[in-house]
Amino acid sequence: MAKQAGIIKLKGTIDDIAFYKTADGHLARAKGGVDRDKILHSAAFARTRENNSEFGRAGQGGKLIRSAVRSLMQNAKDRRVVSRLTTQLLAIIKTDPVNPRGKRNIDEGNINLLEGFDFNINGKLDATFFGLFTTAFDRVSGDATIAVDAFSATERIAAPSGTTHYKLAMGATELDFVNKTFVYSEMDMGVLPYDNTQVAASTLTAAVTPNSPYPILSVLGIEFYQEVNGEFYSLKNGAYNALGIVNVDDV
């Protein structure tokens, strides 16, 4: 794989060279590869088929999670969140101690490894919000909670230049990776001014299905705004917003 240089960037194929664009720039590589039928049926590619199968499940699981928390994630994500989440879920699949290689899945793996995952690598939650909080989940009632201690925004929030307001929000999602369905709810503290005013302690609550048999993820996010003539605008189109998985409750 090589990077394209020069003013004119190519896309497409010329002879045996394929030109394409990625997040890393305009690249070029030689065409090639193994015949698809061999990959699907040849015994020599059994490991490849197993890897592809598990990678596919990781990709589907990542799509389910992103769909579930989309309302908070759409303004707090980086360009590589899809690949980063897929990689994390693939690592979880590999911890499955029950199923054979190629048939391992997320449900049987250690899904607790998702705790601490940041949807925006450019705005990590633990480097943005320094307030103290405690997470909990009651599986019987289905209530997920985040109790936030009292704090001063200017002391406990690392906000980008131009910030006039911010919003703290939590979400909880129940994930059925087999049937690719989810239940989701969220709660926020409202848009608050970014100043040294003491914000009272509060508890955010989001409810999912009582006695759910599925894993539950809780996320906490912060979004920054700039007020102009009474209107709130997401600062820098969300480049600094943070959203992280702060609690995982597996069955």
Stockholm file with secondary structure:
# STOCKHOLM 1.0

chainA/1-251         MAKQAGIIKLKGTIDDIAFYKTADGHLARAKGGVDRDKILHSAAFARTRENNSEFGRAGQGGKLIRSAVRSLMQNAKDRRVVSRLTTQLLAIIKTDPVNPRGKRNIDEGNINLLEGFDFNINGKLDATFFGLFTTAFDRVSGDATIAVDAFSATERIAAPSGTTHYKLAMGATELDFVNKTFVYSEMDMGVLPYDNTQVAASTLTAAVTPNSPYPILSVLGIEFYQEVNGEFYSLKNGAYNALGIVNVDDV
#=GR chainA/1-251 SS CEECCSSCCCCEEETTEEEEEETTEEEEEECCCCCHHHHHHCGGGHHHHHHHHHHHHHHHHHHHHHHHTHHHHTTSCCTTHHHHHHHHHHHHHTTCSSSCTTSCCTTTSCGGGGTTCBSCTTSCGGGTBCCCEEEEEETTTTEEEEEECCEEHHHHBCCCTTCCEEEEEEEEEEEETTTTEEEEEEEEEEEEECSSCEECCEEEEEECCTTCSSCEEEEEEEEEEEEETTEEEEGGGGTTCEEEEEEEECC
#=GC SS_cons         CEECCSSCCCCEEETTEEEEEETTEEEEEECCCCCHHHHHHCGGGHHHHHHHHHHHHHHHHHHHHHHHTHHHHTTSCCTTHHHHHHHHHHHHHTTCSSSCTTSCCTTTSCGGGGTTCBSCTTSCGGGTBCCCEEEEEETTTTEEEEEECCEEHHHHBCCCTTCCEEEEEEEEEEEETTTTEEEEEEEEEEEEECSSCEECCEEEEEECCTTCSSCEEEEEEEEEEEEETTEEEEGGGGTTCEEEEEEEECC
//
